[in-house]
Amino acid sequence: MITKCKKKGKYFKKKLEGLKEKYPEYIKEIRVLGLMVGLEIKKDGPEVVKKCLEERVLINCTAENVLRFLPSLIVKEEEIDYLIGVLDKIFKKM
């Protein structure tokens, strides 16, 4: 199970790095420890959380600008892809 979590965490990070390349004006830093993921952004974090919730994605925000993702240990790559698509859509509109 630990190996699978690390693999999915690396996959998640790779996908977030793609978003960072696409939106460097919004994303400052990506932090990953297994499947605990933090995304430090340069914009209003609570607003992104609100927009994610409208898309049926539950995340939270700490320190006003760090989006925190704590997916289930059995999260599928397709679900990570869905989240990345939601974030892409949100950043595109900002």
N, C-alpha and C positions, 0 to 999 in steps of 0.2 A: 504494500500500500504506500509506503514512504517513497519508493522509487517512482510509482505512478504519479504521486503528488509533485515530486520534483520535476518530472517530465512535463506535466501539465502547467506547472509554474513557469518553466522555460518557454513553453508554447505561448502562454499568456503574455510573458514579457516580450517575446518576439513580435507579437501582434501589436502591443502597445508601442514598441519602438517604431513600427511602421506608421502609427498615428503621430508619433513625435516628429518623424521626418516630414510628414504631411502638414502638421500644424505646429511648427516650432514656436510660433507666437503665443500659443496657449499652454503647451506642456513644458514644464521645467525639468522634472526628474521622475524617474520610475524606480520604485523600490520593491523588491521581491524577496520573500523568504518562504520557500515552498509555495503554498497557495495563498499566503497572506500578501496582498498586493496593495501598494500605495502609489498614487499618481499625483504628484505635486503639479498644480496648474497655476497659471498666472492670472486667472480670472476668478470670478465669484463661484466658489465651490458649491454653496447651498443652491444656487440657481441651476447648476448642472445636475445636482441630486434631484431637484424638483422635476426637471425635464426627463431624467431617466425614469422616474416614477410614472410619469405620463406614458412612457413607453413600456411599462410593466417590468422595469428593472429596478431592483431594490439595492441601493448602495448607501453609504453614508459619507460624511465629510468631517474631518477634524482640522483644527487650526485654520478654519475658514478657506483653506485652499488645497487640502490634501484629500483626494477622493480615496476611499478605502473600500477594497473589494475582499470579501471573505467567502468565496464560493464553497459549496459542499465538496467534500473530498471525492465525490463521485461525479463531479462536473464533467460534461462532455465537451470536446473541442468545438462542436457545433454551437453549444451554449456560450462559450467564450467568443466565438465568431459573431453571434447575435449581439452580445454586449459591445463588441468592437464596432459593429455596424451602427448601433444606437449612438455610441460616442461620436463616431464619424459624422452622423447626421446632425448631432447637437453642435459640434464644433464648426461644421460647415455653415450653420445658421447664425453663429455668434459674430 
